[in-house]
Amino acid sequence: MELRLDGTHYPLETLGPGKRLGVWFQGCSLACPGCMSRHTWDPEAGSAATVSEVLALWQAALADGADGLTVSGGEPLQQAAALAELLAGAARLRDGARRRAGSAGPHPADVLVYTGYEPGELTPGQRSALGGADAVITGRFRVAEPTRLAWRGSANQRIVPLTPLGAARYVPYLTRESPGPRLQTGPAGNGRLRLYGVPLRGELVELEKRLGQGGIGFTERSWRP
């Protein structure tokens, strides 16, 4: 099955616990004011990929000892069928790797999904698509409700564990601040810089200022119209 992606990144360390594979779906009609990822809104932008190609990246990440998979966007649930296939495949690969490693292996990798929808807004198909996830972070980004809660951009957003693994991994962080840095950077080619994570209010402005002091200027920013 084909899906539309903004991109992937490994190792990701700012959207969930540990070292993770990050996958960003392309396309979001929710268009939250103040979103730092406006470039992911257009459903025709990004690039096409197959679920099999993404699962190959996940398999390589598991072999490297990844702690989890984080799926964000964009809005993943606006490609519900592709998301369902991706999450089911990711869970199968994770469980297979766990069985082969046995009890002496590392702790199992978890699967986390970000969505701007609230649980009560989901259609039956969207709920079903989350069947392979261990936890979901729900709710629109609200720029007027800043927070320091772990892996969330605004105070209304909630971590919802869906499996025993999700509960074990995420319940300790329901009311805690982020255990590590909230932002990491990486090159994106053609002179572009990608930022991964959930910045605090004013953090992007401060980053831009500091880079400017070092002679690095931005020609465009995904978090501004």
C-alpha positions as CSV (number, residue, x, y, z in Angstrom):
1,M,0.0,0.0,0.0
2,E,1.2,3.5,-0.8
3,L,1.2,6.5,1.6
4,R,2.2,10.1,1.5
5,L,5.1,11.1,3.7
6,D,6.8,14.3,4.8
7,G,9.8,12.2,5.8
8,T,11.5,9.9,8.3
9,H,14.4,10.2,10.7
10,Y,16.5,7.8,12.8
11,P,17.5,8.1,15.6
12,L,14.8,10.4,16.9
13,E,15.1,11.3,20.6
14,T,12.6,14.0,21.2
15,L,9.2,12.4,20.5
16,G,8.9,9.5,22.9
17,P,11.3,7.6,25.2
18,G,14.7,6.5,24.0
19,K,16.1,6.2,20.5
20,R,13.3,5.9,17.9
21,L,12.4,5.8,14.2
22,G,10.3,8.9,13.4
23,V,7.8,8.8,10.5
24,W,5.9,11.9,9.5
25,F,2.7,11.6,7.4
26,Q,2.0,14.3,4.8
27,G,-1.4,16.1,4.8
28,C,-3.4,17.7,7.6
29,S,-6.7,19.6,7.3
30,L,-6.8,20.5,11.0
31,A,-4.3,23.4,10.4
32,C,-3.8,24.3,14.0
33,P,-2.8,28.0,14.4
34,G,0.9,28.2,15.5
35,C,1.8,24.8,14.2
36,M,5.5,24.5,13.6
37,S,5.0,22.0,10.7
38,R,2.9,23.9,8.3
39,H,4.8,22.3,5.5
40,T,3.1,19.0,6.3
41,W,-0.4,20.4,5.7
42,D,-0.6,20.1,2.0
43,P,-1.8,16.5,1.1
44,E,-0.1,16.8,-2.3
45,A,3.3,17.8,-1.0
46,G,5.9,15.4,0.4
47,S,6.7,12.2,-1.4
48,A,5.1,8.8,-2.1
49,A,6.3,5.7,-0.3
50,T,5.1,2.2,0.3
51,V,4.3,0.7,3.7
52,S,6.9,-2.0,2.9
53,E,9.6,0.6,2.4
54,V,8.8,2.2,5.8
55,L,8.7,-1.2,7.5
56,A,12.1,-1.9,6.1
57,L,13.4,1.2,7.9
58,W,11.7,0.0,11.1
59,Q,13.3,-3.4,10.7
60,A,16.7,-1.8,10.4
61,A,16.0,0.4,13.4
62,L,15.0,-2.7,15.5
63,A,18.2,-4.4,14.5
64,D,20.0,-1.3,15.8
65,G,18.3,-1.5,19.2
66,A,15.6,1.1,18.6
67,D,13.4,1.8,21.7
68,G,10.3,2.6,19.6
69,L,8.5,4.0,16.5
70,T,6.9,7.4,16.6
71,V,4.3,8.3,13.9
72,S,3.3,11.9,13.5
73,G,2.5,14.4,10.8
74,G,0.7,16.0,9.3
75,E,-2.3,14.0,10.5
76,P,-1.7,10.2,10.3
77,L,-5.4,9.4,10.7
78,Q,-6.2,11.2,7.5
79,Q,-4.5,8.2,5.8
80,A,-6.2,5.7,8.0
81,A,-5.9,2.6,5.8
82,A,-2.1,3.1,5.2
83,L,-1.6,3.9,8.9
84,A,-3.4,0.7,9.9
85,E,-1.2,-1.4,7.6
86,L,1.9,0.3,8.9
87,L,1.1,-0.1,12.6
88,A,0.1,-3.7,12.2
89,G,3.3,-4.5,10.3
90,A,5.4,-2.6,12.8
91,A,3.9,-4.5,15.7
92,R,4.5,-7.9,13.9
93,L,8.1,-7.0,13.3
94,R,8.6,-5.9,16.8
95,D,7.0,-9.0,18.3
96,G,9.0,-11.2,16.0
97,A,12.3,-9.6,17.0
98,R,11.3,-9.9,20.6
99,R,10.6,-13.7,20.3
100,R,13.9,-14.3,18.6
101,A,15.8,-12.4,21.2
102,G,14.1,-14.2,24.1
103,S,14.0,-13.1,27.7
104,A,17.6,-12.0,27.5
105,G,16.9,-9.5,24.8
106,P,16.3,-5.8,25.2
107,H,12.9,-4.4,26.4
108,P,10.3,-4.4,23.6
109,A,10.1,-1.3,21.4
110,D,6.8,0.6,21.6
111,V,4.7,2.2,18.9
112,L,3.5,5.8,19.5
113,V,1.1,7.8,17.3
114,Y,0.4,11.5,17.4
115,T,-3.0,12.8,16.3
116,G,-4.7,16.1,16.4
117,Y,-8.1,14.4,16.9
118,E,-9.7,13.8,20.3
119,P,-10.8,10.2,21.0
120,G,-14.4,11.1,20.7
121,E,-14.0,12.5,17.2
122,L,-12.6,9.3,15.7
123,T,-14.6,7.3,13.1
124,P,-14.7,3.5,13.5
125,G,-12.1,3.2,10.7
126,Q,-9.7,5.6,12.5
127,R,-10.1,3.8,15.8
128,S,-9.4,0.5,14.0
129,A,-6.3,2.0,12.4
130,L,-4.7,2.5,15.8
131,G,-4.9,-1.2,16.6
132,G,-1.2,-1.7,16.3
133,A,-0.3,1.3,18.5
134,D,0.8,1.0,22.1
135,A,-0.1,4.7,22.9
136,V,-1.5,7.8,21.3
137,I,-1.0,11.5,22.0
138,T,-4.3,13.2,21.2
139,G,-5.6,16.7,20.7
140,R,-5.2,19.9,18.6
141,F,-2.1,22.0,19.2
142,R,-3.3,25.1,21.1
143,V,-0.7,27.9,20.9
144,A,-2.3,29.7,23.9
145,E,-1.8,26.7,26.2
146,P,2.0,26.1,26.4
147,T,3.2,23.2,28.5
148,R,6.4,21.5,29.7
149,L,4.7,18.1,29.8
150,A,6.7,15.4,28.1
151,W,6.4,15.1,24.3
152,R,3.3,17.5,24.2
153,G,3.0,20.9,22.6
154,S,0.1,22.2,24.5
155,A,-1.5,21.5,27.9
156,N,-4.7,20.1,26.5
157,Q,-2.9,17.2,24.7
158,R,-3.1,13.8,26.4
159,I,-1.1,10.6,26.4
160,V,-3.5,7.7,26.1
161,P,-1.9,4.2,26.6
162,L,-3.6,1.5,24.5
163,T,-1.8,-1.7,25.6
164,P,0.0,-3.0,28.7
165,L,3.3,-2.1,27.0
166,G,2.0,1.4,26.4
167,A,0.9,1.8,30.0
168,A,4.3,0.6,31.3
169,R,6.2,2.9,29.0
170,Y,4.0,6.1,29.2
171,V,2.0,6.2,32.4
172,P,5.2,7.5,34.3
173,Y,5.2,10.5,32.0
174,L,1.5,11.5,32.1
175,T,2.3,14.5,34.4
176,R,6.1,14.7,34.0
177,E,8.2,17.1,32.1
178,S,10.3,15.9,29.1
179,P,13.2,13.8,30.4
180,G,15.6,15.1,27.8
181,P,16.0,17.8,25.1
182,R,12.8,18.9,23.4
183,L,14.4,19.7,20.1
184,Q,17.1,18.1,17.9
185,T,18.3,19.2,14.5
186,G,19.4,17.4,11.4
187,P,20.3,18.3,7.8
188,A,17.6,18.0,5.1
189,G,19.7,18.7,2.0
190,N,19.7,21.7,-0.3
191,G,20.7,24.0,2.5
192,R,17.7,23.0,4.7
193,L,17.7,22.2,8.4
194,R,15.1,20.0,10.0
195,L,14.0,20.4,13.6
196,Y,12.5,17.4,15.4
197,G,10.6,17.7,18.6
198,V,8.2,19.9,20.5
199,P,9.6,23.3,21.3
200,L,8.7,25.5,24.2
201,R,7.1,28.9,23.6
202,G,9.8,31.2,22.3
203,E,12.3,28.5,21.7
204,L,12.2,28.7,17.9
205,V,12.7,32.5,18.0
206,E,15.6,32.0,20.4
207,L,17.1,29.4,18.1
208,E,16.8,31.7,15.1
209,K,18.4,34.5,17.0
210,R,21.4,32.4,18.1
211,L,21.9,31.0,14.6
212,G,21.8,34.6,13.3
213,Q,24.5,35.6,15.7
214,G,26.6,32.9,14.1
215,G,26.0,34.2,10.6
216,I,23.3,31.6,9.7
217,G,20.0,33.1,8.5
218,F,16.7,31.5,7.5
219,T,15.1,32.2,4.1
220,E,11.9,30.4,5.0
221,R,10.4,28.8,8.2
222,S,7.8,26.1,8.3
223,W,6.2,27.6,11.4
224,R,5.3,30.9,9.8
225,P,2.7,31.6,7.1
